[in-house]
């Protein structure tokens, strides 16, 4: 068991193997052969990516950013050169996975047009989708380019690095604000909360 838990890839694989065993033993196998189950699988994937994305967003804003002033200068390179780039990689691709699976769900479930045009019966999910797309845009086209400069992944003058770090932080905080109504709206669609 220790060899599984000592490796992230083996840990994740073990989670999927455990899920497969549970499905093999307990699932309705005739349901699993239907298009409805494939749509459910997309929804589950959307949630899995979303948890990863928003978990990292909240980690950055609730843990890493507030902790940086408390870390001695000689220890900060461990964060900026090792931890932050890896966390930002997972962050970016979790955002991408969330958006792609969410769009696929909307398309295959047949409500993408109604949601994007904010038609009354799909207004909650539509607003949530627009907010999530804006957040994902921020991740890829504002936060990430600024973080590359701030972390020294791409060369920049010290003043540019500082300004980039601040801009990345502010936009990350904006995404944190947006995550609250976005999650509410996503949940409200199927539970009548709007």
N, C-alpha and C positions, 0 to 999 in steps of 0.2 A: 504494500500500500504506500509506503514511503517513496518508492520510486515513481509512483504516479503523482503524488503530491509535490514532489521536488521539481516537477516539470510542468510549466503552464500548458504546453500543448497536450501532454498526457492527461492533465487534469481536465481540460476541456473535452478531449476525446472520451474520457471516462464518463463525463456528464451525458454526452450523446449516447454512449453505450448503455448507461443506466436508463435513459429515456427509451431507447429501443427495446430493452428488456421489459420495461413496464408496459409499453405498447404491445409487445408480443404476447404478454401474459394477460393483460386486462382490457385491451382495446377491442372495440367493435370492428372486426376486420372487414366486414362488408361495407361499413361506412368509410373506411380508409381507402377504398377503391373508387370513391366518388369524387366528382369535381368540387363538391362542398368541402370535403376534407382537405383537398389541395388548397382551397381558398383559406381554410382555417390555418393550414400550415404556413401560408404566407403571412397571415395575421400574427401568428405566434412568432415568426421570424422578425416581423416589424416590431413587435414588443421587445424581443431579445435585443435587437440593435438599438432600439430607443432607450432601454434601460442602460445599456453600455454608454451611449452618447450622453444622456442626461446625468448619469452617475459621474462621468468624467467632468462634465461641465460644473457640477456642484462640488466635486473634489477640488478642481482648480480654484473656485471662488470661495469655498468654505475652509479649505485646508492649505493648499499650496500658496496662494497669493498672501493670505494673512500671516503665514509662517515665515515668509522670506525675510522680513526685517529682523526676525528673531534668530536667524541662522548666521553664525560667524562668517565673515567674508571668505576665509580660506576654505569653508565647506560649501559655499554656494555653487562652485563649478560642478559638484556632484548632481545638483538639481538641474542647472542650466545645460550641462553637456550630456547627461545620462538620462535622468528621470523625465524631464520635460519633453525632450524630443520623442521619446518612446510613447509617453502619454498622449502627446499631440498626434502621433501617427494613429493610435487606436481611436482617438477622439474624431479625427477627420473621417476615417473610414467607417466608424460607427454612424456618423451623421449621414454619410453617403448611403450606407446600408439601410438606415431608417427611411430615408427619402425614397429610395428605389423600391423597397418592399411596400411602403405605404402607397406609392403611386400604382404599383401592380395590384394591390388589394382594391383600390378605388376603380381601376380599369376593369378588372375581372369581376368585381361585384356589381359593376354597371352604374356606379354613381359618380364617376370622375367629373363629367360635364356639369352635372347638377351641383356638385360640391364646389367646383372652381368658379361657377357663376353665382354662388351663394343663394341658390334657390331655397325657399323657406324650409322644406323638409330636410335639407342637407346643409343648412346654414352653419350649424355648430361644427360639423366635421370640416366643412369648407373653410371656415375661419381658422380652425386649427391647422389645416393643411397650408394655408397661405402663411401663417405665422411660422410654421416649421420650415417652409421653403426659404423664408427670409433669414431664419436662424442658420440654416445650412449654408446659404450664400455667405453670411457673416463668417462662418467657420472657414470656408475655403478661400474667400476672396478678401477678407479683412483681417481676421485673427491670424490665420496661418502666415500670410506674407509679412505681417508685422512681427510675429513671433520668430520667423526666420532671421530677421534683422536683429531683434532683441537678444536672441540666443547666440548670435554669431555664426549661424549656419550659412548666411550670406554676409559678405563684408559690409560694414556700415560704420560711419563715424560715431564716436561716443554720444554726441547729442542726438543723432538719428536713432541710435539704439534705445536711448532713454525715452524718446518720444514714441517710438514704435512699441516699446513695452507698455507704456501708458495707454496708447490707443488700443492695443490688443486687450488689455485689462478692462477698459471701459466698454468695449464691444462685447467682451465675454460677460460682463455684468449686465449689459442690455439683454443678452441671450438668456441670462438667468431670470431676469424679470419676465421675459416673454415665455419662458418655459412653464410658468405657473398658469397663465390663462390657456396656453396651448394644451397642456395636459388636461385641464378642466374641459375644454371644448371637445377634445378627442373622446373623453369619457362621457360627456353630456350627450353626444349624438345617440348613443344606444340606451341612455338612461333618462332622457327627457329633461336634462338639466339646463336647457336654454329656452 
